[in-house]
């Protein structure tokens, strides 16, 4: 039996007077007391589950090779892209502190100059400093006694890392200079250059490792193609026979997701250095495979450099680039904000449904209608932020990372 409340509105027998739907959570607590708190907790458990899944997908499911290779149980702390004064103030603490900086050809007393960030306050006071073309240099690390462990990415130099004492191999990767006047045109030689060294930080001490990058000169393509240490014409491109091993590896490579991007093991040409680092050569016949974390920019650089007839290899690399693009989007603050706001909305709606079942309305139709409205509003806000960022020159919402 139903009791008439207002024209066209019914309420089950035994209920009190029909009340308006509460807008704030405090209204529910004031109306139902402890029952409301319990209902809100139950509703929030389900409403914020997507936020937990998003955090797991972006962070917890990915592990760096450096972290997994550490058997001491000590947590490694990495701070990349530090300023000069930040490095001076860093203290070793209970573990060893390894600070890695890079040197580039410059006007220093020994012909080398420290590579500083353009926004570093010490940069204008550095002798002969000028804004250099960024070559996306990245520092990698792995234990020296574990050759089977891939190189893990630390980040752009200068970088500080607190780690257990021992001997470590350090790898610095950066894009190779090119003679092309058009900045987006790939050069003839392999587009990525590597520099290896070792360092042994002591416990409770600060160890500074300076790594020279001899082929960092702007517009100085002095790493030529060759066989062994015999340089050939600077105008020659790699032949199909020289690239067959690299192209085949790109087609069938196994990509393991990591925090930096993907863990890949690709054969890269070895560098035969000469005195003064002039006339150095890249030899594709003596390629070496160094497993390491590859970033999205590095994979894109390799894909652009591969010849046009390497269709399968370029398609495979494009899949990895596209996946990293989606990961970058999901790691942005916009996705976290969207899922968080949706969690608040559905927590309120779920709590009301538990406490006031006669206000559930059409049930699933209301739920999907609310979901559609959230999606539409989020798309509109996204495009508005994109237009605003393009007009002001700021970063897109996907570029602001939460970690």
C-alpha positions in Angstrom: 0.0 0.0 0.0 1.3 3.5 -0.9 0.7 6.8 0.7 0.2 9.9 -1.4 2.7 12.6 -0.6 2.3 15.1 -3.5 0.5 15.0 -6.7 2.2 12.4 -8.9 4.7 11.4 -6.2 4.5 8.2 -4.0 6.5 6.9 -1.1 6.4 3.4 0.5 4.3 2.9 3.5 6.2 3.4 6.8 8.6 6.1 5.5 8.7 9.6 6.9 7.9 12.7 4.9 9.6 12.9 1.5 12.8 15.0 1.8 14.9 16.6 -0.8 18.0 14.8 -2.1 21.0 15.9 0.0 23.7 17.8 -1.9 26.6 17.6 0.5 28.0 14.6 2.3 27.5 16.6 5.6 23.8 16.7 4.9 23.8 12.9 4.9 25.7 12.7 8.1 23.4 15.2 9.8 20.4 13.3 8.6 21.4 9.7 9.3 24.4 9.9 11.7 26.6 6.8 11.9 24.7 5.0 9.2 25.7 7.7 6.8 29.4 7.4 7.6 29.3 3.7 7.0 27.4 4.1 3.7 29.9 6.8 2.5 32.8 4.4 3.3 31.2 1.6 1.4 30.4 3.8 -1.6 33.9 5.4 -1.6 35.4 1.9 -1.6 33.8 1.2 -5.0 33.9 4.8 -6.4 37.6 5.3 -5.9 38.6 1.8 -7.1 39.4 3.2 -10.6 41.8 5.7 -9.0 43.7 2.9 -7.3 43.8 0.9 -10.6 45.2 4.0 -12.4 47.9 4.5 -9.8 48.9 0.8 -10.0 49.0 0.9 -13.8 51.2 4.0 -13.8 53.5 3.3 -10.9 53.4 0.0 -9.0 53.3 -2.4 -12.0 56.6 -0.9 -13.4 60.0 -1.6 -11.9 63.4 -0.2 -12.8 66.2 -2.7 -13.6 68.3 -0.8 -11.0 65.8 -1.5 -8.2 65.3 -5.1 -9.1 69.0 -5.8 -9.3 69.8 -4.5 -5.9 70.3 -7.4 -3.5 71.2 -5.3 -0.4 67.6 -4.3 0.2 68.6 -0.6 0.4 66.4 1.8 -1.5 68.1 3.9 -4.1 67.2 7.6 -4.2 67.7 9.4 -7.5 67.6 13.2 -8.2 68.1 14.0 -11.8 68.6 17.4 -13.5 69.9 19.1 -10.3 71.3 22.6 -10.2 74.9 23.3 -9.3 74.2 24.6 -5.8 71.8 21.7 -5.1 74.6 19.2 -5.8 77.0 21.1 -3.4 74.5 20.9 -0.6 73.8 17.2 -1.0 75.0 15.0 1.9 75.8 11.3 1.6 73.9 10.1 4.7 74.1 6.4 5.6 74.7 5.2 2.0 77.1 6.3 -0.7 76.3 9.4 -2.7 77.3 9.3 -6.4 77.1 12.6 -8.3 77.4 12.3 -12.1 78.1 15.3 -14.3 79.1 15.5 -17.9 81.8 17.5 -19.6 81.6 18.8 -23.2 84.3 20.4 -25.4 84.6 24.0 -24.3 86.8 26.9 -23.3 88.0 25.5 -20.0 91.7 25.3 -19.0 91.9 21.6 -20.1 89.6 22.0 -23.1 86.5 20.7 -21.3 83.5 22.5 -19.8 80.9 21.2 -17.4 77.5 20.7 -19.0 75.0 22.8 -17.1 71.3 23.3 -17.5 70.3 26.5 -19.1 68.2 27.5 -16.0 71.1 26.8 -13.6 72.1 30.0 -11.7 75.8 29.0 -12.2 75.4 28.8 -16.0 75.9 32.5 -16.8 79.1 32.6 -14.6 80.6 29.6 -16.3 83.5 30.5 -18.6 82.5 30.4 -22.2 79.0 29.3 -21.4 76.3 29.6 -24.1 73.0 28.0 -24.6 73.7 24.7 -26.4 71.3 22.7 -28.5 69.8 20.1 -26.2 70.9 16.6 -27.3 68.6 14.8 -24.8 71.5 13.3 -22.8 70.5 10.6 -20.4 72.5 8.8 -17.6 72.3 5.1 -17.0 73.6 2.8 -14.2 74.1 -0.8 -13.4 76.3 -2.9 -11.0 79.6 -3.7 -12.6 79.6 -7.3 -11.4 76.2 -8.1 -12.9 76.7 -8.0 -16.7 73.3 -9.7 -17.2 71.5 -6.7 -15.6 70.2 -4.1 -18.0 71.2 -0.4 -17.6 68.6 1.5 -15.7 67.8 5.1 -16.4 68.7 7.7 -13.8 67.8 10.8 -15.8 69.3 13.9 -17.4 72.7 15.0 -15.9 73.7 16.3 -13.5 72.2 13.6 -11.4 72.7 12.5 -7.8 72.0 9.0 -6.6 72.2 7.5 -3.1 73.0 3.8 -3.4 74.9 1.0 -1.7 78.7 1.2 -2.0 80.3 -0.8 -4.8 81.5 -0.6 -8.3 79.0 0.5 -11.0 79.0 0.9 -14.7 77.8 4.3 -16.0 76.4 4.9 -19.5 75.6 8.3 -21.0 73.5 8.4 -24.1 72.9 11.5 -26.3 71.9 12.3 -29.8 74.7 12.6 -32.3 75.5 15.9 -34.0 74.5 16.1 -37.6 75.6 18.1 -40.6 72.0 18.5 -41.8 70.9 22.1 -41.8 67.3 21.0 -41.3 66.9 20.1 -37.7 64.2 17.4 -38.3 66.2 15.6 -40.9 68.1 12.5 -39.7 71.8 12.3 -40.2 73.8 9.7 -42.0 75.5 8.1 -39.0 73.8 6.3 -36.2 71.7 9.0 -34.3 72.6 7.9 -30.7 76.1 8.1 -29.2 77.2 6.2 -26.0 80.0 6.8 -23.5 80.9 4.1 -20.9 82.8 4.5 -17.6 83.1 2.9 -14.2 82.9 4.4 -10.7 83.2 3.1 -7.2 81.4 5.2 -4.6 82.5 4.8 -1.0 80.1 4.3 1.9 79.0 7.5 3.7 81.0 9.6 1.2 80.3 11.8 -1.7 81.9 10.7 -5.0 81.8 13.0 -8.1 82.1 11.3 -11.5 82.8 13.6 -14.5 82.2 12.0 -17.8 83.6 13.7 -21.0 81.3 13.6 -24.0 83.8 14.2 -26.9 81.2 14.2 -29.7 78.9 16.9 -28.3 80.0 19.7 -30.5 77.1 21.5 -32.3 77.1 20.7 -36.0 80.3 18.7 -35.8 79.6 15.3 -37.5 83.0 13.9 -36.7 81.8 10.3 -36.1 81.8 8.9 -39.6 80.8 5.6 -41.0 83.6 3.1 -41.5 84.9 -0.4 -41.2 87.0 -0.8 -38.2 89.1 2.3 -37.6 89.2 3.3 -41.3 86.8 6.2 -42.0 85.0 6.4 -45.3 83.2 9.2 -47.1 81.2 11.4 -44.8 78.4 11.4 -47.5 77.9 7.7 -47.4 74.8 6.2 -45.7 74.8 2.7 -44.1 74.2 0.0 -46.6 71.3 -2.5 -46.3 73.8 -5.2 -45.4 75.1 -3.1 -42.5 71.6 -2.4 -41.2 70.2 -5.9 -41.6 71.0 -6.9 -38.0 69.6 -3.7 -36.5 66.4 -3.8 -38.7 65.8 -7.5 -37.9 66.2 -6.8 -34.2 63.7 -3.9 -34.3 61.2 -6.2 -36.1 61.3 -8.9 -33.4 62.5 -7.1 -30.3 60.8 -7.9 -26.9 59.8 -4.7 -25.2 59.4 -4.9 -21.4 57.6 -1.9 -19.8 59.7 0.1 -17.3 59.2 3.5 -15.6 61.3 5.2 -18.2 59.7 3.6 -21.2 60.7 0.1 -22.5 63.6 -2.2 -21.9 65.1 -3.1 -25.3 68.1 -5.0 -26.4 69.1 -3.7 -29.8 72.5 -4.1 -31.6 74.1 -0.6 -31.9 77.3 0.2 -33.8 80.6 0.3 -31.9 82.6 3.5 -31.9 86.3 3.4 -32.8 87.9 6.5 -31.1 91.0 8.2 -32.4 93.4 10.6 -30.8 91.8 14.0 -30.3 88.5 12.4 -31.2 88.8 13.4 -34.8 88.0 10.9 -37.5 86.3 8.5 -35.1 84.2 5.9 -36.8 81.0 3.9 -36.3 81.3 0.3 -37.3 78.0 -1.6 -37.9 79.9 -4.8 -38.6 81.0 -4.8 -34.9 77.7 -4.0 -33.4 77.2 -4.4 -29.6 74.0 -5.2 -27.8 73.5 -3.2 -24.6 70.2 -3.8 -22.9 68.9 -0.6 -21.4 65.8 1.4 -20.8 64.7 3.4 -23.9 62.7 6.6 -23.6 59.9 7.6 -26.0 62.2 10.3 -27.6 65.0 7.8 -28.2 62.7 5.3 -29.9 61.3 8.1 -32.0 64.8 9.2 -33.0 65.8 5.7 -34.0 62.5 5.2 -36.0 63.0 8.4 -37.9 66.6 7.5 -38.7 65.8 4.0 -40.1 65.5 3.8 -43.9 62.1 4.1 -45.5 62.2 0.5 -46.8 62.4 -0.9 -43.2 58.6 -0.8 -43.1 58.1 -3.6 -40.6 60.8 -2.3 -38.2 59.4 1.2 -38.2 55.8 -0.1 -37.7 57.0 -2.1 -34.7 58.7 1.0 -33.2 55.7 3.1 -33.9 53.5 0.8 -31.8 55.9 1.3 -28.9 55.9 5.1 -29.4 52.1 5.1 -29.5 51.8 3.0 -26.3 54.2 5.4 -24.5 52.1 8.3 -25.7 49.0 6.8 -24.1 51.0 6.1 -20.9 52.1 9.7 -20.8 48.5 10.8 -21.1 47.4 8.5 -18.3 50.2 9.7 -16.1 49.1 13.3 -16.5 47.4 15.2 -13.7 44.3 15.6 -15.9 43.5 11.9 -15.7 44.0 11.8 -12.0 41.8 14.8 -11.5 39.1 13.3 -13.7 39.1 10.0 -11.8 39.2 11.8 -8.5 36.2 14.0 -9.2 34.3 11.1 -10.6 35.0 9.2 -7.4 33.5 12.0 -5.3 30.4 12.2 -7.5 29.8 8.5 -7.4 30.6 8.3 -3.7 27.7 10.8 -3.0 25.4 9.0 -5.4 26.2 5.6 -4.0 25.7 6.7 -0.4 22.3 8.2 -1.2 21.3 5.0 -3.0 22.2 3.0 0.2 20.5 5.3 2.6 17.5 6.4 0.5 16.6 3.5 -1.8 13.4 5.2 -2.9 15.5 8.0 -4.6 17.4 5.6 -6.8 15.3 6.6 -9.8 15.8 4.5 -12.8 18.9 2.9 -11.4 21.4 2.0 -14.2 20.0 4.5 -16.6 20.8 7.3 -14.2 24.2 5.8 -13.6 25.1 5.7 -17.3 23.6 9.1 -17.9 25.8 10.6 -15.2 28.8 8.8 -16.6 28.1 10.2 -20.1 27.8 13.7 -18.6 31.2 13.4 -16.9 32.9 12.2 -20.1 31.4 15.0 -22.1 32.4 17.7 -19.6 35.9 16.2 -19.3 36.4 16.3 -23.1 35.2 19.9 -23.2 37.6 20.9 -20.4 40.4 19.0 -22.1 40.1 20.8 -25.4 39.7 24.1 -23.5 43.0 23.5 -21.7 44.7 22.4 -25.0 43.6 25.6 -26.7 44.8 27.7 -23.7 48.1 25.9 -23.5 48.7 26.4 -27.3 47.8 30.1 -27.0 50.0 30.8 -24.0 52.9 28.4 -24.9 52.5 26.4 -21.7 52.6 22.6 -21.5 49.7 20.4 -22.4 47.7 18.8 -19.5 49.3 15.5 -20.4 52.8 16.9 -19.8 52.3 17.6 -16.1 53.3 14.4 -14.4 52.3 13.5 -10.9 55.5 11.6 -10.3 
